[in-house]
């Protein structure tokens, strides 16, 4: 499946905020877009701000343009605020749940765990990163994969990361329980979803 494989911190510099999970992100030392004209004066129009916000959300969750647009269409068709519905749909992706539940150190690592069939949902192996979890679902690492390096490394970092209240982790069983749907207050991604809605509403 297609995905971005280029320099991660280049995207951070483009969005002028840290998106990657690196401890030494290039955006901290060079907080300006990459390229020859990165330090030049850029006219930040309304459209540019909306576009950058959409791109930032795409990069954070590792979603390509067509898939992101489909998420938006589904979010717009549901009752409630479209922007919040969009973020909830992205948060309930299986790869994001594995990351949020501290069974992977980064979202790309969580995506790889899912794609390589290390993750089960309600006892069944699921290898689709975009699989949408629901309240009551139980996400576990397969028995044969419970002590692989990525999982053990993520559990060591568990104390330094805040567990969202809509998830519950049993580290001994390598098990995440989905307690509820995420609330906007519990989604800490640096994204202004209203700008994305304004962009797609044109």
Secondary structure, DSSP 8 states (H G I E B T S, - for coil): -----S-HHHHHHHHTS--S--SS-HHHH--S-SSTTTTS-----HHHHHHHHHHHHHHHHT--HHHHHHHHHHHHHSSS-HHHHHHHHHHTBHHHHHHHTTSSSSHHHHHHHHHTT-EEETTEE---TT-B--TT-EEEE-GGGTTSHHHHHHHHTGGGS---TTEEEETTTTEEEE-S---GGG---S--HHHHHHHHT-
